[in-house]
Amino acid sequence: MASRAERLLASLSAAELRQLDDAIAQAKRPATKTLHALLRQHQQQPTEEPANKEWLFHQLFHRDWSRKEDYLLRNELRLLSEKIQGMMVQWEQEREARQSPSLRDQFLLRALLHRRLLTEFEEELPGAYADAIERLDYTNARAINNLRYEYLMLYCEITPERMEQAHHTMEENLSNLKHTYRSEVAINQHNRVVCEQTLGAMGKHLPPTTVGADADIAGISTPFIAFYEHASHAHQASGEARVDFARQAANQIATVAQQFPDHTVWGFTILASSLLAERRYSEAKEAFESALEFIQTHRRPIPPDMLFNYASTLMKLREFAAVLGLIEKYQAIIRERPKVHFRFESLRCFCHIFLRQPDEALQAIPPAITQRPESEYQYFRFLYLIIPYLRDDLESAIREARNFNDYFTRHKDALLHPKEKEVVALFRAFFVALADSTDRQSLKIELDAVTQQLRLFTERSPEYRDYLYLLWLQEEIAGKLSASMR
């Protein structure tokens, strides 16, 4: 019997054989090239007999075949078969893309997004989605919208408008999913009816399919489905309930970790992030480290967002040197995601701030911050208030606060994040209190007032509660108050 490699070769067209010849010519393994040439040579012979394995072995290894060493030939045939099968998969994908314009659009959008050609992605996306809907190709419309969601969540600045767009995208996809499901059910019912009709003609009768019926699928469950349901509940809940749902999600997906390793990483991440949100930092650290251990063991890619949440946990535990080491170790992964890269840039700067290293913090500020999106620019701009303070230059710190306040005044009609102006005022009040107070009692009164204003701000705007510049200000004021009471 001919080997699989020979049968695969015999199935290829002349054009496919030419492409395969070119691909094999680029192979690194000399034995693969030689074996391919030998089988192609045999293929051109006027015989239907398979290639003689003794001849193949001798040509490949320059010695006589033996049963003991037959595994060497089998291995080379296997490697060549895998190469041919890889090409066959590629040809099938190309054929399918030619037959389905929306699938081709989906592949193009995926390529643009993952190469971070975001302008090109934005240009192609609306037309591709509209065309898929016009073609009633709900499967590819849903896939294209999933790419839109990935783009909004991973590559764009997070704003309320972006989140509304992402939510609307998923609402559209629910409709696309229903259309796809109903279409597939209709096809499935038709196929069953055809089988029933044919069996009836053969004298074997089955209960007829009820055309148009849609059986209830609510009772169907798997660990994968349970994982997503518990994860969704975790996002909706708070407090201990959030952690409990997250733990159940992680436990469910762990039972099928072999089949879904990347989702298992996500399960670890959801649990760790829930613990982080509930301020259970030591437990969160352990969960993140379990995730990294799983990733290393199973050789999975490290999600940059998970790394950021792990680093944020270490920041809460004041393990600033560990955060700097983490950034250094994974900088290649971090740079792959622009939004996450900015967050790590800010973490690096504030690690040096909390370590009271103003020179290193200044060096860590990325260039051209004025070209960054507003939220990023403002985050880095706070560093220019803190750095002179750490250098014991209150006059410059006050001047920087005044300049930053002027920036908000000049751009007040165009700002997306005007609340930061209130934070700048708190910084300036802190610096002025230190500069103007003549004794401990007056300093305490001024700092108590700033503390009260800061508390009111975070109550009105809880989304700022964990911003690093606010955490630093709270900590610095507390330190000065403690010193004034000694």
SEFITOR-634540 format. One record per residue (C-alpha): residue in one letter; y, z, x. Coordinates in pm, 1 decimal, m for minus. Layout:
N
{'A', {Y, Z, X}}
...
***
This chain:
486
{'M', {0.0, 0.0, 0.0}}
{'A', {344.7, m89.5, 127.6}}
{'S', {570.8, 195.7, 233.1}}
{'R', {866.8, 297.9, 17.3}}
{'A', {1104.8, 143.8, 271.7}}
{'E', {927.9, m192.9, 236.4}}
{'R', {931.3, m176.2, m144.1}}
{'L', {1301.0, m90.4, m143.2}}
{'L', {1380.0, m379.2, 91.0}}
{'A', {1181.0, m619.7, m124.3}}
{'S', {1391.2, m527.1, m428.2}}
{'L', {1724.3, m621.0, m269.9}}
{'S', {1915.4, m941.7, m328.3}}
{'A', {2026.1, m1163.0, m41.1}}
{'A', {2382.5, m1029.0, m69.1}}
{'E', {2257.4, m669.7, m70.1}}
{'L', {2038.5, m735.7, 232.4}}
{'R', {2340.5, m866.5, 422.3}}
{'Q', {2538.2, m552.0, 338.3}}
{'L', {2243.2, m335.8, 438.5}}
{'D', {2209.9, m522.1, 768.8}}
{'D', {2577.0, m448.7, 842.6}}
{'A', {2536.5, m81.1, 751.4}}
{'I', {2222.6, m36.6, 962.3}}
{'A', {2400.8, m199.2, 1256.4}}
{'Q', {2644.2, 95.3, 1246.3}}
{'A', {2366.1, 356.3, 1241.1}}
{'K', {2363.4, 603.5, 1528.9}}
{'R', {1985.0, 635.7, 1545.1}}
{'P', {1828.3, 356.7, 1755.9}}
{'A', {1487.7, 400.5, 1589.7}}
{'T', {1644.3, 331.4, 1247.5}}
{'K', {1788.3, 2.5, 1372.7}}
{'T', {1459.3, m98.0, 1534.8}}
{'L', {1244.8, m11.3, 1231.7}}
{'H', {1480.6, m196.2, 998.0}}
{'A', {1465.7, m505.1, 1219.9}}
{'L', {1084.8, m487.9, 1231.4}}
{'L', {1051.7, m461.8, 853.7}}
{'R', {1304.2, m741.7, 799.3}}
{'Q', {1106.1, m953.8, 1045.3}}
{'H', {782.8, m879.1, 859.2}}
{'Q', {953.9, m949.3, 526.5}}
{'Q', {1019.2, m1305.6, 636.6}}
{'Q', {652.1, m1369.3, 715.2}}
{'P', {443.2, m1570.1, 464.2}}
{'T', {227.4, m1272.8, 365.3}}
{'E', {218.0, m1013.3, 89.9}}
{'E', {39.2, m761.1, 307.0}}
{'P', {234.9, m449.6, 408.6}}
{'A', {347.9, m414.3, 767.4}}
{'N', {72.4, m287.5, 993.3}}
{'K', {150.1, 73.2, 1080.6}}
{'E', {m25.5, 49.7, 1418.3}}
{'W', {201.7, m242.5, 1506.7}}
{'L', {512.4, m61.4, 1381.4}}
{'F', {422.5, 253.2, 1575.2}}
{'H', {364.0, 61.5, 1898.3}}
{'Q', {692.3, m128.6, 1864.4}}
{'L', {884.3, 193.2, 1798.0}}
{'F', {725.6, 434.9, 2043.5}}
{'H', {566.7, 202.1, 2302.3}}
{'R', {222.2, 360.6, 2277.0}}
{'D', {m81.0, 330.8, 2053.9}}
{'W', {m82.6, 481.3, 1707.8}}
{'S', {m288.1, 795.2, 1648.7}}
{'R', {m352.2, 997.9, 1336.7}}
{'K', {m209.1, 1301.1, 1516.4}}
{'E', {126.6, 1129.9, 1571.6}}
{'D', {143.6, 937.8, 1245.2}}
{'Y', {406.7, 1184.3, 1123.0}}
{'L', {653.5, 1027.8, 1368.8}}
{'L', {632.0, 692.5, 1192.8}}
{'R', {642.3, 853.9, 848.9}}
{'N', {962.1, 1035.5, 946.5}}
{'E', {1131.7, 715.1, 1061.8}}
{'L', {1027.7, 538.2, 741.6}}
{'R', {1168.2, 829.1, 539.3}}
{'L', {1502.8, 815.9, 720.8}}
{'L', {1529.9, 440.7, 667.8}}
{'S', {1441.3, 482.6, 298.4}}
{'E', {1716.3, 741.4, 258.4}}
{'K', {1964.9, 500.4, 413.9}}
{'I', {1861.2, 220.1, 178.1}}
{'Q', {1869.7, 450.5, m124.4}}
{'G', {2217.8, 565.0, m29.1}}
{'M', {2332.1, 203.8, m31.1}}
{'M', {2161.9, 147.5, m367.2}}
{'V', {2352.7, 441.0, m516.4}}
{'Q', {2677.1, 295.5, m379.9}}
{'W', {2600.9, m46.2, m531.7}}
{'E', {2521.9, 108.5, m868.9}}
{'Q', {2849.5, 299.5, m864.0}}
{'E', {3037.7, m19.3, m778.1}}
{'R', {2857.2, m208.6, m1053.6}}
{'E', {2933.7, 61.3, m1308.6}}
{'A', {3299.0, 69.7, m1202.7}}
{'R', {3321.8, m308.3, m1247.0}}
{'Q', {3176.2, m279.6, m1595.5}}
{'S', {3395.0, 17.4, m1695.0}}
{'P', {3765.5, m21.7, m1609.2}}
{'S', {3832.8, 340.0, m1707.4}}
{'L', {3563.1, 465.5, m1471.4}}
{'R', {3727.4, 262.1, m1198.0}}
{'D', {4061.7, 422.0, m1291.1}}
{'Q', {3900.6, 765.3, m1276.5}}
{'F', {3761.5, 698.1, m927.2}}
{'L', {4102.2, 574.3, m810.1}}
{'L', {4282.2, 880.8, m947.4}}
{'R', {4025.3, 1109.8, m788.2}}
{'A', {4074.5, 936.4, m452.9}}
{'L', {4455.3, 956.7, m477.5}}
{'L', {4453.6, 1324.0, m575.0}}
{'H', {4210.7, 1438.0, m309.3}}
{'R', {4407.1, 1247.3, m45.7}}
{'R', {4723.2, 1419.5, m173.4}}
{'L', {4890.2, 1088.9, m259.1}}
{'L', {5063.1, 1271.5, m541.0}}
{'T', {5338.7, 1018.1, m612.2}}
{'E', {5079.4, 744.6, m652.2}}
{'F', {4865.6, 975.8, m866.4}}
{'E', {5159.7, 1045.6, m1099.3}}
{'E', {5229.7, 671.8, m1127.8}}
{'E', {4872.1, 576.9, m1217.5}}
{'L', {4779.9, 868.5, m1444.2}}
{'P', {4962.4, 795.8, m1774.5}}
{'G', {4848.8, 434.5, m1795.4}}
{'A', {4490.9, 517.2, m1700.9}}
{'Y', {4464.3, 782.1, m1972.3}}
{'A', {4629.2, 565.3, m2238.1}}
{'D', {4399.1, 273.7, m2152.2}}
{'A', {4089.5, 493.6, m2177.1}}
{'I', {4195.5, 617.2, m2522.4}}
{'E', {4271.0, 259.8, m2632.5}}
{'R', {3921.7, 156.5, m2518.1}}
{'L', {3775.9, 454.5, m2710.1}}
{'D', {3624.1, 562.7, m2379.4}}
{'Y', {3646.1, 934.9, m2447.6}}
{'T', {3412.1, 1027.8, m2163.3}}
{'N', {3640.9, 883.9, m1897.7}}
{'A', {3952.9, 992.8, m2087.2}}
{'R', {3823.2, 1349.0, m2057.4}}
{'A', {3744.6, 1303.0, m1686.9}}
{'I', {4094.4, 1163.6, m1625.0}}
{'N', {4249.6, 1456.3, m1811.0}}
{'N', {4042.5, 1698.2, m1602.5}}
{'L', {4208.1, 1544.9, m1296.6}}
{'R', {4547.7, 1591.5, m1463.6}}
{'Y', {4461.8, 1959.0, m1516.4}}
{'E', {4352.1, 1996.5, m1153.0}}
{'Y', {4678.2, 1836.1, m1041.1}}
{'L', {4892.2, 2065.9, m1256.5}}
{'M', {4707.7, 2382.3, m1155.7}}
{'L', {4652.1, 2320.1, m784.9}}
{'Y', {4921.5, 2083.3, m663.8}}
{'C', {5233.0, 2160.8, m871.4}}
{'E', {5477.6, 2446.6, m875.9}}
{'I', {5367.0, 2689.9, m1145.7}}
{'T', {5631.4, 2697.0, m1419.5}}
{'P', {5610.1, 2766.8, m1795.1}}
{'E', {5652.3, 2394.1, m1858.2}}
{'R', {5363.4, 2308.8, m1625.3}}
{'M', {5139.2, 2567.8, m1790.3}}
{'E', {5221.3, 2425.4, m2134.1}}
{'Q', {5132.8, 2078.3, m2005.0}}
{'A', {4803.4, 2209.3, m1866.0}}
{'H', {4723.6, 2382.4, m2196.2}}
{'H', {4806.5, 2066.5, m2394.3}}
{'T', {4584.5, 1866.3, m2158.9}}
{'M', {4290.1, 2092.8, m2239.4}}
{'E', {4366.0, 2067.0, m2613.0}}
{'E', {4350.7, 1687.6, m2579.5}}
{'N', {4024.1, 1723.1, m2393.6}}
{'L', {3872.7, 1931.1, m2671.0}}
{'S', {3931.6, 1633.8, m2900.7}}
{'N', {3788.7, 1398.3, m2637.0}}
{'L', {3485.3, 1624.4, m2599.8}}
{'K', {3424.8, 1624.8, m2975.7}}
{'H', {3450.5, 1246.0, m2989.2}}
{'T', {3208.8, 1213.9, m2697.1}}
{'Y', {2965.9, 1461.3, m2851.9}}
{'R', {2969.3, 1293.6, m3193.3}}
{'S', {2925.1, 953.1, m3030.7}}
{'E', {2627.1, 1075.2, m2828.9}}
{'V', {2474.3, 1242.0, m3137.1}}
{'A', {2507.7, 915.3, m3330.8}}
{'I', {2334.4, 724.4, m3050.0}}
{'N', {2064.5, 991.5, m3024.9}}
{'Q', {2000.0, 979.5, m3399.6}}
{'H', {1979.6, 601.6, m3392.8}}
{'N', {1729.6, 607.6, m3105.8}}
{'R', {1512.1, 857.7, m3292.8}}
{'V', {1524.5, 643.9, m3607.4}}
{'V', {1412.8, 337.9, m3408.1}}
{'C', {1118.7, 535.8, m3265.4}}
{'E', {1028.1, 663.1, m3614.5}}
{'Q', {1038.9, 309.8, m3753.7}}
{'T', {815.6, 176.1, m3475.6}}
{'L', {570.9, 464.9, m3510.6}}
{'G', {561.3, 405.4, m3887.4}}
{'A', {462.5, 45.1, m3826.1}}
{'M', {179.5, 179.9, m3608.7}}
{'G', {60.2, 405.8, m3886.9}}
{'K', {199.1, 729.9, m3747.7}}
{'H', {472.2, 891.0, m3953.0}}
{'L', {724.0, 1156.1, m3845.4}}
{'P', {974.7, 1343.6, m4061.5}}
{'P', {1277.6, 1113.5, m4084.9}}
{'T', {1595.1, 1197.7, m3899.4}}
{'T', {1884.8, 1288.9, m4127.4}}
{'V', {2148.6, 1041.5, m4019.3}}
{'G', {2494.7, 1194.1, m3988.4}}
{'A', {2368.2, 1552.0, m3972.0}}
{'D', {2507.6, 1762.2, m3690.1}}
{'A', {2282.0, 2058.0, m3623.1}}
{'D', {2452.1, 2387.6, m3541.1}}
{'I', {2456.8, 2434.0, m3164.0}}
{'A', {2615.5, 2779.5, m3161.7}}
{'G', {2280.4, 2942.3, m3084.0}}
{'I', {2234.2, 2749.1, m2759.8}}
{'S', {2302.6, 2962.7, m2454.1}}
{'T', {2230.5, 2959.0, m2082.9}}
{'P', {2348.1, 3179.9, m1796.5}}
{'F', {2598.7, 2903.8, m1716.2}}
{'I', {2742.3, 2911.5, m2069.7}}
{'A', {2742.0, 3291.8, m2073.7}}
{'F', {2926.9, 3292.0, m1741.4}}
{'Y', {3212.4, 3084.6, m1881.0}}
{'E', {3230.5, 3289.7, m2199.4}}
{'H', {3247.7, 3620.7, m2011.9}}
{'A', {3499.6, 3471.8, m1766.1}}
{'S', {3719.9, 3363.9, m2058.6}}
{'H', {3699.0, 3711.2, m2211.0}}
{'A', {3795.5, 3857.4, m1872.6}}
{'H', {4110.5, 3644.3, m1864.7}}
{'Q', {4201.5, 3756.5, m2216.7}}
{'A', {4132.9, 4126.9, m2160.4}}
{'S', {4302.5, 4394.3, m1954.6}}
{'G', {4212.8, 4727.9, m1804.6}}
{'E', {3849.8, 4830.9, m1777.1}}
{'A', {3745.8, 4565.3, m2030.9}}
{'R', {3873.9, 4292.3, m1799.4}}
{'V', {3663.7, 4425.0, m1511.7}}
{'D', {3355.6, 4467.5, m1733.8}}
{'F', {3374.2, 4108.6, m1859.8}}
{'A', {3431.0, 3980.6, m1505.9}}
{'R', {3131.5, 4176.8, m1379.3}}
{'Q', {2913.1, 4037.5, m1658.4}}
{'A', {3031.8, 3686.4, m1571.6}}
{'A', {2943.8, 3737.3, m1204.7}}
{'N', {2603.2, 3881.1, m1295.8}}
{'Q', {2522.5, 3589.4, m1528.4}}
{'I', {2603.8, 3315.1, m1280.3}}
{'A', {2423.3, 3501.6, m1001.4}}
{'T', {2095.4, 3443.6, m1187.3}}
{'V', {2136.5, 3068.3, m1135.7}}
{'A', {2313.3, 3080.9, m798.9}}
{'Q', {2069.4, 2830.8, m649.5}}
{'Q', {2162.3, 2571.1, m911.2}}
{'F', {2535.1, 2652.8, m927.1}}
{'P', {2644.6, 2790.5, m587.8}}
{'D', {3011.0, 2690.4, m625.9}}
{'H', {3033.3, 2855.5, m967.7}}
{'T', {2869.9, 3163.3, m817.0}}
{'V', {3153.3, 3176.5, m563.8}}
{'W', {3390.4, 3155.7, m858.2}}
{'G', {3203.9, 3442.2, m1025.5}}
{'F', {3263.1, 3662.2, m720.2}}
{'T', {3626.9, 3551.7, m720.9}}
{'I', {3684.9, 3633.1, m1088.3}}
{'L', {3542.5, 3981.7, m1039.1}}
{'A', {3743.4, 4042.8, m722.0}}
{'S', {4064.0, 3907.8, m876.1}}
{'S', {4015.3, 4124.8, m1185.9}}
{'L', {3978.9, 4430.6, m964.2}}
{'L', {4291.8, 4321.6, m777.1}}
{'A', {4485.7, 4284.2, m1103.8}}
{'E', {4376.2, 4633.8, m1204.5}}
{'R', {4495.9, 4767.9, m866.9}}
{'R', {4146.0, 4867.1, m755.8}}
{'Y', {4211.5, 4727.4, m412.0}}
{'S', {3920.7, 4870.1, m211.4}}
{'E', {3669.3, 4744.4, m468.8}}
{'A', {3843.9, 4407.5, m477.1}}
{'K', {3819.0, 4382.6, m98.6}}
{'E', {3443.5, 4446.9, m113.8}}
{'A', {3398.7, 4179.3, m381.7}}
{'F', {3597.7, 3921.3, m183.5}}
{'E', {3394.8, 3997.5, 127.2}}
{'S', {3073.0, 3954.1, m72.8}}
{'A', {3204.3, 3613.9, m180.1}}
{'L', {3274.0, 3514.6, 180.7}}
{'E', {2926.3, 3630.5, 282.2}}
{'F', {2771.6, 3420.6, 3.1}}
{'I', {2981.0, 3121.5, 108.3}}
{'Q', {2868.3, 3153.3, 468.7}}
{'T', {2502.3, 3198.4, 375.0}}
{'H', {2498.5, 2901.6, 137.7}}
{'R', {2737.9, 2686.3, 343.0}}
{'R', {2981.4, 2628.9, 58.3}}
{'P', {3347.5, 2528.5, 87.6}}
{'I', {3594.0, 2816.9, 77.1}}
{'P', {3838.1, 2795.6, m217.9}}
{'P', {4193.6, 2835.5, m79.5}}
{'D', {4301.3, 3028.3, m391.2}}
{'M', {4026.2, 3283.1, m329.8}}
{'L', {4145.6, 3324.6, 28.3}}
{'F', {4497.4, 3390.2, m96.9}}
{'N', {4383.5, 3658.4, m340.6}}
{'Y', {4175.7, 3816.5, m63.9}}
{'A', {4479.8, 3815.6, 163.9}}
{'S', {4690.2, 3965.9, m116.7}}
{'T', {4434.0, 4244.0, m149.5}}
{'L', {4458.6, 4314.1, 222.7}}
{'M', {4837.2, 4321.7, 188.4}}
{'K', {4804.4, 4588.8, m81.5}}
{'L', {4583.6, 4787.4, 156.3}}
{'R', {4850.8, 4740.2, 426.8}}
{'E', {4603.5, 4560.8, 653.5}}
{'F', {4874.3, 4326.1, 779.0}}
{'A', {4707.6, 4243.2, 1110.0}}
{'A', {4393.7, 4144.3, 918.2}}
{'V', {4600.1, 3910.0, 699.1}}
{'L', {4751.8, 3742.6, 1005.0}}
{'G', {4402.3, 3702.2, 1149.5}}
{'L', {4276.7, 3553.7, 822.2}}
{'I', {4560.1, 3299.6, 817.1}}
{'E', {4487.3, 3200.2, 1176.0}}
{'K', {4113.2, 3165.9, 1112.1}}
{'Y', {4140.7, 2953.9, 798.1}}
{'Q', {4464.1, 2763.6, 859.2}}
{'A', {4291.8, 2423.2, 831.1}}
{'I', {4161.2, 2509.5, 483.2}}
{'I', {4493.1, 2661.5, 380.0}}
{'R', {4686.0, 2346.3, 472.3}}
{'E', {4472.2, 2139.2, 235.3}}
{'R', {4648.0, 2287.4, m69.8}}
{'P', {5030.7, 2263.1, m59.0}}
{'K', {5093.0, 2532.6, m321.0}}
{'V', {4856.3, 2777.5, m150.8}}
{'H', {4997.4, 2683.9, 189.6}}
{'F', {5343.3, 2800.7, 77.6}}
{'R', {5199.0, 3130.2, m41.6}}
{'F', {5032.0, 3190.0, 292.2}}
{'E', {5352.9, 3100.5, 474.2}}
{'S', {5529.7, 3371.6, 277.4}}
{'L', {5245.5, 3618.2, 343.4}}
{'R', {5269.7, 3551.4, 716.5}}
{'C', {5644.0, 3616.2, 713.7}}
{'F', {5614.6, 3937.0, 514.0}}
{'C', {5328.9, 4066.0, 728.5}}
{'H', {5577.6, 4063.7, 1015.2}}
{'I', {5842.5, 4219.2, 789.7}}
{'F', {5616.1, 4509.1, 692.8}}
{'L', {5515.9, 4544.7, 1058.8}}
{'R', {5891.1, 4562.5, 1136.6}}
{'Q', {5877.6, 4253.9, 1358.1}}
{'P', {6197.6, 4065.8, 1265.5}}
{'D', {6179.6, 3813.2, 1549.8}}
{'E', {5824.8, 3710.9, 1458.9}}
{'A', {5921.8, 3692.8, 1090.9}}
{'L', {6210.6, 3459.8, 1172.5}}
{'Q', {5983.8, 3234.5, 1379.1}}
{'A', {5732.2, 3221.4, 1092.9}}
{'I', {5984.5, 3084.2, 840.5}}
{'P', {5895.7, 2715.5, 792.4}}
{'P', {6158.3, 2451.9, 875.1}}
{'A', {6379.7, 2280.3, 617.0}}
{'I', {6339.7, 2542.1, 345.3}}
{'T', {6636.0, 2388.0, 160.4}}
{'Q', {6409.3, 2089.1, 89.3}}
{'R', {6148.0, 2310.2, m78.0}}
{'P', {6121.9, 2365.0, m455.3}}
{'E', {6365.9, 2624.1, m585.2}}
{'S', {6114.6, 2909.4, m615.0}}
{'E', {5991.9, 2858.7, m257.9}}
{'Y', {6342.0, 2828.8, m115.1}}
{'Q', {6455.4, 3149.8, m282.2}}
{'Y', {6146.8, 3339.5, m165.4}}
{'F', {6213.7, 3250.3, 197.0}}
{'R', {6587.5, 3305.8, 158.5}}
{'F', {6526.4, 3678.1, 98.2}}
{'L', {6392.7, 3698.5, 453.1}}
{'Y', {6740.2, 3620.2, 583.5}}
{'L', {6861.7, 3938.3, 413.2}}
{'I', {6582.7, 4155.4, 550.4}}
{'I', {6569.6, 4032.0, 911.1}}
{'P', {6921.9, 4145.7, 1014.1}}
{'Y', {6856.0, 4479.0, 842.3}}
{'L', {6545.5, 4527.4, 1058.7}}
{'R', {6764.8, 4448.2, 1359.8}}
{'D', {6996.9, 4732.5, 1256.8}}
{'D', {7269.7, 4482.5, 1169.6}}
{'L', {7381.2, 4596.8, 825.0}}
{'E', {7700.1, 4392.1, 841.5}}
{'S', {7502.4, 4068.3, 873.8}}
{'A', {7256.6, 4178.7, 605.1}}
{'I', {7544.1, 4239.6, 361.8}}
{'R', {7699.6, 3904.0, 451.8}}
{'E', {7368.0, 3723.0, 390.3}}
{'A', {7336.2, 3897.1, 52.7}}
{'R', {7688.1, 3785.1, m38.7}}
{'N', {7613.1, 3426.0, 67.7}}
{'F', {7291.4, 3427.2, m132.7}}
{'N', {7481.3, 3552.4, m437.7}}
{'D', {7731.6, 3267.2, m393.2}}
{'Y', {7438.8, 3022.5, m396.6}}
{'F', {7341.1, 3145.4, m743.5}}
{'T', {7699.1, 3116.8, m863.8}}
{'R', {7731.5, 2757.9, m736.9}}
{'H', {7402.7, 2646.9, m893.7}}
{'K', {7400.5, 2864.1, m1206.7}}
{'D', {7370.2, 2569.6, m1448.0}}
{'A', {7074.7, 2410.5, m1269.5}}
{'L', {6860.7, 2705.8, m1164.8}}
{'L', {6507.6, 2749.7, m1295.9}}
{'H', {6481.9, 3104.5, m1160.1}}
{'P', {6821.9, 3272.0, m1210.9}}
{'K', {6678.8, 3625.3, m1228.5}}
{'E', {6659.9, 3642.0, m849.5}}
{'K', {7037.1, 3689.9, m853.8}}
{'E', {6977.1, 4039.2, m995.0}}
{'V', {6740.6, 4112.1, m706.3}}
{'V', {7001.6, 3995.7, m455.3}}
{'A', {7244.8, 4242.3, m612.1}}
{'L', {6988.8, 4520.2, m562.2}}
{'F', {6948.9, 4427.7, m196.0}}
{'R', {7323.9, 4425.8, m147.5}}
{'A', {7360.3, 4762.0, m323.4}}
{'F', {7095.4, 4907.5, m92.1}}
{'F', {7263.4, 4774.8, 222.1}}
{'V', {7610.9, 4885.9, 108.9}}
{'A', {7481.7, 5234.7, 27.5}}
{'L', {7346.6, 5267.7, 380.8}}
{'A', {7667.8, 5133.7, 531.7}}
{'D', {7917.3, 5334.9, 324.3}}
{'S', {7750.8, 5671.7, 261.8}}
{'T', {7895.9, 5945.4, 479.3}}
{'D', {7636.4, 6214.8, 417.9}}
{'R', {7281.4, 6262.2, 295.0}}
{'Q', {7380.7, 6376.1, m51.7}}
{'S', {7600.3, 6075.1, m124.4}}
{'L', {7331.2, 5845.3, 18.0}}
{'K', {7070.3, 6001.6, m209.0}}
{'I', {7292.2, 5950.6, m513.8}}
{'E', {7349.3, 5583.6, m427.0}}
{'L', {6981.4, 5518.7, m353.5}}
{'D', {6871.3, 5691.8, m673.4}}
{'A', {7101.3, 5456.6, m862.6}}
{'V', {6951.3, 5150.3, m690.7}}
{'T', {6601.1, 5281.4, m760.3}}
{'Q', {6685.2, 5316.7, m1129.3}}
{'Q', {6826.0, 4962.5, m1144.1}}
{'L', {6517.1, 4830.8, m966.3}}
{'R', {6287.5, 5007.8, m1212.6}}
{'L', {6478.1, 4862.6, m1508.4}}
{'F', {6459.1, 4514.0, m1358.3}}
{'T', {6079.7, 4525.9, m1314.8}}
{'E', {6042.0, 4660.1, m1669.5}}
{'R', {6246.8, 4368.0, m1806.4}}
{'S', {6079.0, 4115.9, m1576.1}}
{'P', {5724.4, 4240.5, m1503.9}}
{'E', {5631.4, 3905.2, m1351.6}}
{'Y', {5830.6, 4012.4, m1043.3}}
{'R', {5641.3, 4338.7, m1004.1}}
{'D', {5429.9, 4220.5, m711.0}}
{'Y', {5681.9, 3996.5, m536.2}}
{'L', {5674.8, 4089.9, m170.7}}
{'Y', {6049.6, 4116.5, m124.9}}
{'L', {6069.8, 4360.3, m417.6}}
{'L', {5776.5, 4563.3, m287.2}}
{'W', {5945.8, 4580.3, 51.2}}
{'L', {6275.0, 4692.0, m106.8}}
{'Q', {6100.8, 4962.2, m311.1}}
{'E', {5919.1, 5087.6, m3.7}}
{'E', {6230.8, 5084.9, 213.0}}
{'I', {6439.3, 5271.7, m44.1}}
{'A', {6162.6, 5530.5, m85.6}}
{'G', {6152.9, 5578.2, 291.1}}
{'K', {6528.4, 5629.0, 312.4}}
{'L', {6523.8, 5872.7, 20.2}}
{'S', {6247.8, 6071.9, 183.8}}
{'A', {6443.8, 6085.1, 509.4}}
{'S', {6762.6, 6194.6, 329.4}}
{'M', {6583.3, 6495.8, 182.9}}
{'R', {6458.2, 6633.5, 514.2}}
***
